[in-house]
Amino acid sequence: MRLIALLILVTPGIIATLGIKLIRDTLFGISHPIFFHISIQFIVGVLFLLGGIAFIGGFIRHRDKKRKQTNGRF
């Protein structure tokens, strides 16, 4: 069961890392053949980064809320 939970947390981390790589490659002018234009590559990288961070943050917040470790609204 812990292995499944670990995989659920590692997958968004890998996606966020891929987003950082795509953003970095865009800034250095390296285009990947999957994307039609370099700006699309940047947008996809930002979405991957924000999505991965949001998922991990939501998971941590949900866990803390379940254990009653949060104060008030946040």
trRosetta pair geometry for C-beta under 8 A, 3 or more apart (Angstrom, degrees):
i j d omega theta_ij theta_ji phi_ij phi_ji
1 4 5.9 -51 -155 31 36 110
1 5 6.7 33 149 -15 65 105
2 5 5.5 -53 -149 39 39 112
2 6 6.2 43 151 -23 68 104
3 6 5.6 -51 -147 34 32 114
3 7 6.5 32 153 -18 63 104
4 7 5.7 -53 -149 36 32 111
4 8 6.4 36 151 -23 64 104
5 8 5.6 -51 -148 33 33 114
5 9 6.7 23 155 -10 64 106
6 9 6.0 -63 -152 42 31 103
6 10 5.9 26 155 -20 69 113
7 10 5.7 -54 -132 39 31 109
7 11 6.2 40 165 -30 65 104
8 11 6.5 -47 -148 23 23 113
8 12 8.0 12 160 -3 53 100
8 59 7.7 154 127 -114 108 148
9 12 6.9 -61 -160 39 35 99
9 13 6.6 34 149 -18 65 114
9 56 6.6 81 -151 -115 83 89
9 59 6.5 -162 -100 111 93 167
10 13 5.4 -62 -153 40 37 118
10 14 6.3 38 153 -22 72 103
11 14 5.8 -52 -148 33 31 109
11 15 6.5 30 153 -17 63 105
12 15 5.3 -51 -144 38 39 115
12 16 6.2 42 154 -21 68 101
12 51 7.1 -130 -145 126 101 78
12 52 4.2 157 172 -139 81 72
12 55 4.1 -133 -122 78 161 136
12 56 5.5 -167 100 -46 130 88
13 16 5.7 -51 -146 35 31 110
13 17 6.4 33 151 -20 63 105
13 52 6.2 131 -88 -175 21 121
13 56 6.6 74 -69 -72 80 136
14 17 5.5 -52 -148 36 33 115
14 18 6.5 38 150 -21 64 102
14 52 7.8 -155 59 -123 36 138
15 18 5.6 -50 -150 34 33 114
15 19 6.6 39 148 -22 63 102
15 48 5.2 -137 164 -165 84 95
15 51 6.6 -57 126 91 131 108
15 52 4.5 180 85 -77 93 116
16 19 5.4 -49 -152 31 36 117
16 20 6.7 39 149 -19 65 98
16 48 6.4 174 -102 142 33 79
16 49 5.2 77 -149 -131 73 48
16 51 7.5 -156 -79 74 79 66
16 52 2.8 -139 -54 90 95 149
16 53 5.7 107 -116 -43 138 71
16 56 7.5 -44 -25 -7 148 128
17 20 5.7 -47 -152 32 36 112
17 21 6.5 37 149 -19 64 104
17 52 7.7 -134 -5 158 55 174
18 21 5.5 -52 -150 36 35 114
18 22 6.4 36 152 -20 66 103
18 45 7.8 -135 127 -124 65 72
18 48 5.5 -79 87 162 93 152
19 22 5.7 -52 -147 35 32 110
19 23 6.4 31 155 -17 65 105
19 44 7.7 -142 -118 129 79 60
19 45 4.6 127 -162 -169 63 57
19 46 6.7 136 -171 -68 114 8
19 47 7.1 -148 -119 71 124 45
19 48 3.0 -171 -73 90 106 101
19 49 3.3 -158 121 -47 140 73
19 50 7.6 -154 -177 5 164 55
19 51 7.7 158 -59 39 149 90
19 52 6.4 -158 7 9 133 125
20 23 5.8 -56 -149 38 31 110
20 24 6.2 31 153 -19 66 108
20 45 7.2 150 -49 -173 9 105
20 49 5.9 103 -55 -96 65 115
21 24 5.7 -55 -146 38 30 111
21 25 6.2 30 156 -18 65 107
21 45 7.4 -140 71 -128 50 114
22 25 5.8 -54 -144 38 30 110
22 26 6.4 35 154 -23 63 105
22 32 7.6 -61 -121 -2 88 134
22 41 5.5 -149 -174 172 103 84
22 42 7.1 178 138 -100 95 30
22 44 6.1 -80 157 91 161 91
22 45 3.1 -156 92 -87 111 111
22 48 6.7 90 25 35 135 138
23 26 5.7 -54 -152 33 31 114
23 27 6.6 29 153 -18 64 105
23 42 6.2 74 -116 -138 63 69
23 45 4.1 176 -49 139 72 141
23 46 6.5 93 -83 -62 116 66
23 49 6.8 1 -24 -34 133 141
24 27 5.8 -56 -150 35 32 109
24 28 6.5 13 157 -2 66 110
25 28 6.0 -66 -145 49 31 100
25 30 4.1 -81 -164 71 90 107
25 31 7.6 152 147 -74 109 22
25 32 6.9 47 130 -35 154 97
25 41 7.0 -79 91 153 108 135
25 45 7.9 -176 43 -80 93 147
26 29 7.7 43 -177 -70 29 23
26 30 7.6 -84 -59 55 24 66
26 38 5.6 137 -136 177 86 93
26 39 7.8 97 -150 -98 129 30
26 41 5.2 173 -81 102 109 108
26 42 4.2 120 -154 -77 170 90
26 45 6.5 -136 -9 10 130 151
29 38 7.3 -25 -137 -131 49 153
31 35 6.8 -122 -167 71 86 105
31 38 5.2 -86 -96 -86 104 92
31 41 6.5 -160 -135 -24 68 157
32 35 5.6 72 70 15 88 98
32 41 6.2 138 30 -116 97 130
35 38 7.2 101 112 -96 129 28
35 40 4.8 179 -165 90 110 108
35 41 4.1 177 59 -67 174 88
35 44 6.9 -141 -95 13 126 141
36 40 5.8 49 50 23 81 152
37 40 4.8 98 62 1 81 102
37 41 7.4 -142 99 -5 47 86
38 41 5.3 -47 -155 31 42 119
38 42 6.7 45 148 -21 67 100
39 42 5.5 -47 -151 33 39 114
39 43 6.5 40 151 -19 67 102
40 43 5.7 -52 -147 37 34 111
40 44 6.3 34 154 -17 66 106
41 44 5.9 -55 -147 38 28 109
41 45 6.3 32 152 -21 62 108
42 45 5.6 -56 -150 36 30 115
42 46 6.5 29 154 -18 65 104
43 46 5.8 -53 -149 35 32 109
43 47 6.4 31 153 -17 64 106
44 47 5.7 -54 -147 38 32 112
44 48 6.3 35 154 -20 65 105
45 48 5.8 -53 -146 36 30 111
45 49 6.3 29 156 -18 64 108
46 49 5.7 -56 -146 38 31 112
46 50 6.1 22 160 -11 67 110
47 50 6.1 -58 -139 44 27 104
47 51 5.8 28 161 -20 64 114
48 51 5.9 -59 -141 40 24 111
48 52 6.2 22 162 -17 62 110
49 52 6.2 -60 -148 36 24 107
49 53 6.4 15 160 -10 62 111
50 53 5.9 -59 -142 42 29 107
50 54 5.9 31 159 -21 66 111
51 54 5.8 -56 -141 38 26 111
51 55 6.3 27 159 -20 63 106
52 55 5.9 -55 -148 33 28 109
52 56 6.5 21 158 -11 64 107
53 56 6.0 -58 -146 41 31 106
53 57 6.0 29 156 -17 66 113
54 57 5.8 -58 -141 43 27 111
54 58 6.0 29 159 -20 64 109
55 58 5.8 -56 -145 38 27 110
55 59 6.4 29 155 -21 62 106
56 59 5.7 -53 -149 34 31 113
56 60 6.5 28 154 -16 65 105
57 60 5.8 -55 -146 37 32 108
57 61 6.2 30 155 -17 66 108
58 61 5.7 -54 -142 39 31 110
58 62 6.1 33 157 -21 65 107
59 62 5.8 -55 -146 36 28 111
59 63 6.3 28 155 -18 63 107
60 63 5.7 -55 -148 37 30 112
60 64 6.3 26 156 -15 65 108
61 64 5.9 -57 -145 40 30 108
61 65 6.1 30 156 -20 65 109
61 70 7.3 49 -157 -81 73 138
62 65 5.7 -55 -144 37 28 111
62 66 6.3 30 155 -21 63 108
63 66 5.7 -56 -149 35 29 112
63 67 6.5 12 157 -4 64 109
64 67 5.9 -64 -144 47 32 100
64 69 4.4 -90 -162 68 84 107
64 70 5.2 99 129 -50 107 92
65 68 7.5 31 -176 -80 33 33
65 69 7.7 -92 -63 46 22 70
65 70 5.2 -10 -91 2 66 135
70 74 6.9 -124 -166 137 114 31
71 74 7.8 1 71 78 68 55
